[in-house]
């Protein structure tokens, strides 16, 4: 009998298999598609490859500010596509090499759970003490007239393009929608971003969301909030997206429509009803140790619906394995950093101001435009927002600006360690660096 069978080889499943093996457990990993899951194959990594292209173009367009004149540039679509594919392939090979080096069996096939201690794949029956479900998520579907037309794409489709659209309508202003909007705007598309709610990025601190909207609009992106896509139609070889706003119906000519209305847990071929595992449209409810209602069956990552982030899935797995081993594991799932790769980057960790509004708290803000290093690299848009509770302990950190994706980890550490304002003020930051925006915010308390 195996110790653990893991179903799904995305970031959560892969990393959990390695962690389990390194801690002495006999583990089997099952994946019906390619290892790496959505994140590696069609999400995080290919998206960030295109994001790198977008930031290079942004820098290119601003070289005149540095006294460098570039008159023209062009796209080599084949190079862009092959580079993206090479990076993905290299990362997949790294995963496979790691699994091989640890002698972790990787079975290619679609798994089914027969009972709480039995998994079947490719007509092979595996007995196991514990099962970890790590089947990830899939794009949410949106129904509208014309949804079958060939210009309707999801994020996976958009990443496989061999040429970029000149006109793009993005439906959904969450993380995926805003990232794609930033990327394709820099790649030369005329982008319209459509969001049903009153603001873009509704899950982040509202002050960052407002600033992000302002900066995206300044870059030439059209943003329509409190609006919805009702239809897409073709007229005389031209496609038009029909957008219902608060005031009127608008017909927007477009080459492509990206549906980016979020993701939903994916249960694969697992008959959860027959197994008696509790689940819903938002995921499989789990305990603090990532157990389902069947104690030896765990659910990690997107499938449990708690927070759809690759790094969260990895630490879900660590929590589950440590519970199986009987080891203490003090992971703070209330303090998971999140990053949005718009231009500029956005990053958050801990409490938002909206969550603290019913309590006694203090805030401090520091603008990037006053930072010397930000001025030297022409990255002066954005700010840092720090939040402390009534005990003067740092509980929230939010950044919009250059290198936010890297800076957020300092704040994550400080929040994890329950650092007080007095302690924060004693931490020295090197000069001149972008990280001094954090020191600047601290000094406002």
N, C-alpha and C positions, 0 to 999 in steps of 0.2 A: 504493500500500500504506500502510495506517495504521501509526502507531507502536505504539499500544496499544488493545486492545479490552477493556473491563471488563464482566463479566457480573454484574449485581447492583448496585442503586442504594441500598443501605442506607448507614449511616454510613461504612463502609469504602469502598464503591464510589464514593459521591458525593464524599467528601473526596479520594480518590485521583485521581479525574477532574479535579478543580479543581487539585490540586497538580501533576499531570502537565501540564495546559494552561499553568499559570503558569510552568512550567519549559521551555516550548517544544515540547512533544510534541503530535502530532496524535492525539487520543483520541476514542473513541466509547464511550458508556455505554448499556448495555442493561438494561431492567427489565421484567419481565412484569406486575408489579402497580403499587403506588404507591411513588413514591420515598420514601426514609426508612427502608424496611425494617421489621423487627419493632420495633426500638427506638422509632422515631418513631410508627408507626401503632398498635402494640398492646403496647408494652413500656415502655421508660424514661419517655417523655414523658407518655402518658396515666396511667401508674401514679403518677408524681410529682405530677400534677394532683390525683388523688384523695388522695395523701399530704398535699398541702397542706390539703385539706379536713379530713383526720384531725387534723393538728396544730392547726388552728384550733379544732376541737371540744375537743381536749385542753386548750388554753389557756382556752377558755370555761369548762370544768368546774372550772378552778383559779383563776378570777378572785376567789373569796372570799378567797384568801390575800393578795390585793392590796387588800382592802377594797371590792371591787366585787361587787355582788349581781345576778345574772341568774337569774331564776326559771325560765325555760323557753326552749326553742328548738325549731325544727322544720326538716325538710329540704325543700328545693325541688328535687326530682329533675330536673326539666326544666332548671333553671339549671345544676346540677352537670354534667349530660350535655352541654349546649350549650357550656359554658365549656371542657370538655375537648376537644370537637370543634373549637372555634374556635382553640384553641392549636395543635392538631395541624395544622389546615388552614393556619394562618399560617406554621408552620414548613415545611410542604411547599411553600408558595408562595415562601418565601425561598430554598429550594434551587433551585426551577425558575428563579427570577429570576437567581440566580448562574450557573447553567448557561447560560442565555440570554445573559447579559452577556458571558460568555467564549466564546460561540459553540461550546459543546460539544454535539454531537448527542446527544439522548436518544431512543433507539428503544424504543417500547413493544412488547414481545413476548417470547416464550420462546426463548432462544438455545440452539443446539446447536453443539458444536465438531466440525468435520469432520476437521481435522487440526491439527497444532501451529501452523499459520499461517492457518487458515481458520475463520471463525465464520459460522453461518447463522442468520438471524432473519427471520420474515415473508417467506420465499422470497427474501430478499436475501442475497447472499454477500459477506462482507467479508474481504479479505486484510489481514493484520496481522503485524507483526514480533513482537509480544508479546501474550499473553493473560493477563488477571488474573481469576481465579475468586473472586467475592465473594458467593456465594449464601446465606450465612448459616446459620441453624439452624432447627429446628422442635421443638415440644414432644415429649418422650418419651411413648410410649404405655404404659399400665399395664393389663394384662389381669386382670379379676376378674368374678365373677358379678354381673350387673346393670349392666355398663359402658355398655349402650345406653340406660339410663333418662335422661329429660330433665333431671334435676337434676345430672347429671355435667357439669362444666365444666372448661375449661382457662383459663389467665390471660387469653387474648384474649376468651373468652366473658364472663368476669367483668367486664371493662372496658366491655362493651357493655350492661350491665344498665340497665334504666330504674327499678328499685327495688332496695333492698338487702335481702339475706336477714337474717332474725332469728336463724337458727341455721345455722352453717357448719362443715363439716369440711374441713380443709386437709390433704392428703396430700403429704408432702414438706416437710422443714424446712430446705431450702437457702435461697438468697437470695430467690427468687420466693415461696416458701411463707411465709417469715417476714415479708417485706414485706406480703404480702396479709393475713396474720394481724394485723399491727399496724393496717393501714388499716381493715379491716372490724370489728375490735374497737372502734375509736374511732367507727365509723359505726353502732354499736349492736348488732352481731351477737354472739351467744354462740358463741365460736370454740373448736373443738378442733383442735389441731395434732398430726398423727401422723407419726412419723419411724421408719424401719426401723432406723437406726443407733442407737448408744448415746447420742449427743448431737445437739443441733440445730447447724446451721451447721458441719458437720464439716470444712470446708476452711479455716476461719479459726483463729487462735491459740486454743488450748483455754481459756485464762483468759477471753478475751472471750466465747466461746461459753457458758461457765458463767454469766457475769454476765448475758448476754442472756437466758438461760433463766429466771434468777431474776427479772429485771425484767418479762419478759413474763407470768410466772405472777402476779406482784404486781398486774398490770393486770387480772387476772381471766381470763386465757387458760388453758385446760386443755391441758397438753402431755403427750403419750404417746410416749416414746422406746422403742426396742427393740420396736416395734409395727408392725403392717401392716394395710392394708385388704384384707379377703378377699371382701367382697360388699356390695352395696347392694340393699335390697329395699323393696317397697311393701306396707304393711299397713293396710287401712282408711283409705285416703287419706293415710297418713302414711309418710314415707320414713325408713328406718333404715340407718345405716352399720354394718357388722359389722367390729369391730376385734379382731384377735388380739394380745393382749399376752403378756408372759412368764408371767403368772399365770392369765389366763382370757380368755374371749371376751366382748366387750362390745357391746351394741346401743345406738347413739347416735342419737337422733332428730335429724333435720336437714332444712333446707329446700334445701340445696345441698351438693355435694361438689366441691371444687377439686382437680384432679390437678396437682400442682406438683412432679413428680419429676425435673425438669431438662430439658435440651434436648440435641438431637443434631444433628450436621452435616446440612445439606440440600444435596443434589447436583443438584436440579432435573431437567432433561431431559438432563443431560450423561452421555454414555455413556463413563464413565471407563475401563471395561474395554477397550472397543474402541480407545480412545486410548492405552492402556498407562500411564495415570496411576495410581500407587500410592495406595490409599486404604483406609480401614477404618471400623469403626463409630464410632471416636473422631475421625475427621477425615482430611484429606489431609496426610501428613507433608511438612514443608518444611524447607529449609535456613535458615541464619541470615538470608539475604536473601529468604526467603519463596518460593523456587523449589520447584516440585515436582520429581519425578525427570526431567521433561522441562524442560530449563533455561530455555526461553523462555516457559514457562507457570508462572504464580505463583498461589498461593492465600493469601488474606488474610482475617482476621476469624474468625468462628465456624467457618467451613468447614474451617479447618486444625486446629481442636480444641485449640489451645494454651491460650487463655484467652478465655472468652466474654464480652467486654466491648466496648462500642461504641468507646471511646477507644483500646483496643488495636487494633481493626480499622483505625482511622485511621492509626495509627503503623506498622502492618504495611504499609499502602499506601505511606507515605513511604519506608519501607525498600526496598520493591520498586522504586519509581520511581527512587530514587537509585542503586540497583544497575544499572538499565537505563541511566541516564545516565553511569554510571562515577564517581559522586561519593561521597566518604566520608560516612558517616552513623552517628554514634555514639549510637544509641538504646539505652537500657538496658531490655531486656524482662524482666529479673529484678526490676525496680523499678517495676512498674505499680501505681498506687494503685487500690484497689477500695473501693467504698462500698455499704453495705446500709442502705436507708432504712426501718429499723424505728424504734420510739420507745423509747429514744433512738437516734440514728444510730450506725452502726458503720463504721469505716474502717481500712484496713490498707495497709501498703506494706513491701516487703522481706521479710526472713527472719522466721519465727515462732519462738517459743521451742521448739516441738516439733522444728523443723528444726535448731536449734543445740544440742540436748541432748547430742550426742556430742562437742561441742567446748568449748573454754574460752571462756566468754562471761560478761558481766555484764548485769544488768537493773535498771531503776529504774521505780517506779510512783508515780503521783501522782493523788490522788482529786479529783474535781470538787467534792466537798462542802467542801473547804477553800479553794476559789477564791471571792473576793469577788463578782466579776461573776456567777458561776453562782448564788450565793445571791440576788443582787438580782433575777434573772430567774426564780428558782424552778426551776433546772435543775441540781440537785446530784447526780443519779445518774450514775455512770460513773467512768472513770479513763483515764489515759494510761499505756501501757507502752512503754518504750524499751529496745532491745537493742543492745549494743556487742560487737564481737569482741575477740579477745585483743590486737589492736593498738590498742584503745580507739577504734575507728572505728564510728560509728553504722551499723548494718546492718538494723535493723528498727524500725518504729513502728506502734503499734496503739492505736486510740482507740475507746471507747464512751462516748458522751455528747453533749451539745448541740453542734451545729455541727461534728461530727466530719468531715462531708463536705467542709468548707472547710479545717479545720485540717490535714488529712492532707497537703495540698500543700506546706506548710512542711517537713514531715518528708521528703517525696519529694525535694525540692530538696537538703536536707541530706545525704540518703543518696547521691543522685546525685553530689554533690561530695565524697564520702568524708570527711565532716567528723569531726574527732576530738572527744573529750569536752572537751579543753582549749579548742578553738575554740567549741564549743557554749556553754560557760559564759561566753563573752565577747559573746554575742548578746543585745541588749537587747530586751525585750518591753514594750509600753506597759501602763500600769496605769490603771484596772482593766479588764482584758479577759479573755475566755475563753482567749485564746492563752497566757496565763500558766500554764495547766496544763502546757504543754510546758516552759516555763522551770522550773516546779516539779519536774518529773520529771528534767530535766537536773541540777538541783542535788542530786539524790539520789546521783549518782555520786561 
